[in-house]
Amino acid sequence: MHSQLRGLSFLLVLLASILSTTGSALAQSDSLPQRHSLVIEVAGIGGFWSLSYEINKVTANGILSPYVNAGGSVMRIRNYSQDFDPTFSVPLSVGLLLGAGSNKLDLAFSNTLISEVLASESLEIERKWQVNGAVHIGYRYWVPKRNLFFKIYYAAVLVDYDRFTNWGGLGFGYTLH
């Protein structure tokens, strides 16, 4: 329980930092291009799949592009008694794309809130809450003159801020404007 509270407090601090830092940075640079994208990931930090919304800002030199990403995923909709009781995750990330042109290095920090339905030893339905933290390093390719991009990354994940595991992700996105 202590690690869950520590993880949840870290998630809240990270979210507040993202909103304040990115919000002020984006507000101060209204003349710079801003991209809004929908991203689908497979085996990423959201679990086996996730759908997310990403906002990134291209800086004046075009080499740095900070971004925030928030999404969701549903693994199961029904519990073991076949009642509506979804298992879901909510990944939140803040990152930086480095590089000019179509090829970018992708560096990010994230937290993922996971709510999972399990059966106890007495076969009662229990909900387990977990917060995982991660550091990502990856590659992103923007298709020239198209609104598409592809990404692949490695993530070092702290599961429930208690144990370390290796994870990876593969995704593609569509930039809305």
Secondary structure as the mmCIF struct_conf table of DSSP 4:
data_model
#
loop_
_struct_conf.conf_type_id
_struct_conf.id
_struct_conf.beg_label_comp_id
_struct_conf.beg_label_asym_id
_struct_conf.beg_label_seq_id
_struct_conf.end_label_comp_id
_struct_conf.end_label_asym_id
_struct_conf.end_label_seq_id
HELX_RH_AL_P HELX_RH_AL_P1 HIS A 2 GLN A 28
TURN_TY1_P TURN_TY1_P1 SER A 29 SER A 31
BEND BEND1 LEU A 32 LEU A 32
STRN STRN1 GLN A 34 VAL A 42
BEND BEND2 ALA A 43 GLY A 44
TURN_TY1_P TURN_TY1_P2 ILE A 45 GLY A 46
BEND BEND3 GLY A 47 PHE A 48
STRN STRN2 TRP A 49 LYS A 57
TURN_TY1_P TURN_TY1_P3 ALA A 60 ASN A 61
BEND BEND4 GLY A 62 ILE A 63
STRN STRN3 LEU A 64 ARG A 78
TURN_TY1_P TURN_TY1_P4 TYR A 80 SER A 81
BEND BEND5 GLN A 82 GLN A 82
STRN STRN4 PHE A 84 LEU A 98
BEND BEND6 ALA A 100 ALA A 100
TURN_TY1_P TURN_TY1_P5 GLY A 101 SER A 102
STRN STRN5 ASN A 103 ALA A 119
TURN_TY1_P TURN_TY1_P6 GLU A 121 SER A 122
BEND BEND7 LEU A 123 LEU A 123
STRN STRN6 ILE A 125 TRP A 142
HELX_LH_PP_P HELX_LH_PP_P1 VAL A 143 VAL A 143
TURN_TY1_P TURN_TY1_P7 PRO A 144 LYS A 145
BEND BEND8 ARG A 146 ASN A 147
STRN STRN7 LEU A 148 VAL A 159
TURN_TY1_P TURN_TY1_P8 ASP A 160 ASP A 162
STRN STRN8 ARG A 163 THR A 175
#
